Amino acid sequence: MKLIPIKYHNLKYPVYIKPRIIEVAAHFDINKLPSYLENNNFSLHTEYSAKKRNFNNHVIQKYKSLVTAQPNPGKPKLWVSKNWAREFAYFLIELLDGKIPKIIEIHPPNSRSTNLNEFIEYFKVFENIFLNKDIRCEILIENRNGFRISGIDDFIELFNIIDKEKISLKLIVDFPQLLNYEKAKKDPKVLNETMEKIKSVKHNINAIHLWGQNGRNSHSGDMLDYFDQNIELKNIFFSKLGEVFNDLESEMYFIPEINAGANGKTREQCLENIVHDLEQTGFIFYTNNS
Ligand SMILES: [Zn+2]
């Protein structure tokens, strides 16, 4: 399995890995994308509803369905109606201003009780607007702990529906979020079982997120920090990850969502450790122009 590195914020990869795709923020308080972006060299990271938004810039104000889908003022609610999906697409198209992203990262509906068939109906509205404007890119949905797509059973349910429809939605697996939701972080048996179960949906996975957790601080540190310095758990994780993906001829994107170092390591050292763990497991990073 080859990994296509994506540049995350200003986090530097080891020198031999030169990512050609950059992740850019496109949440609801963003009103302009960086001017240096070029067609197909960026991934649009859309609203993920982790914190309150101000909703006060001139762009978002035009999209009333997006602005009103929140307890006032609060965290945005995602995928609440067809109208929301339509305005979400037009909001992103306005931000894109004629540029074509390689990837659009979307996030699941907030509520666990959302009907997935309904979500897919809304998603189709969203996707069709991009297709009709001839904006061709990969659309990937990310799991979030506590949201409608949290665990393996949700992945299976989602792709049972998608397989019957002609839509091209694929998955980004955020492993730390997934393992937190599945309570697999501290228990070798549960960790093994969770990683085993993911095999049934592996053909729908186009990208992975890895990051550490340092005490209560998410997105800090490397995978050893994530597993609270437990080497056995970290080794189980990577060896199962290799088992899941290494027989595939394909490639997937890798996005290291590390916002801070941990336990005396810098962010860059944490990324270097994760890259090293992946390479030891048998993953191959696209380096420069390969
Ligand atoms: Zn995300």
Boltz pocket constraint, residues with backbone or C-beta under 6 A from the ligand:
constraints:
  - pocket:
      binder: B
      contacts: [[A, 45], [A, 46], [A, 48], [A, 105], [A, 106], [A, 107], [A, 142]]
      max_distance: 6.0
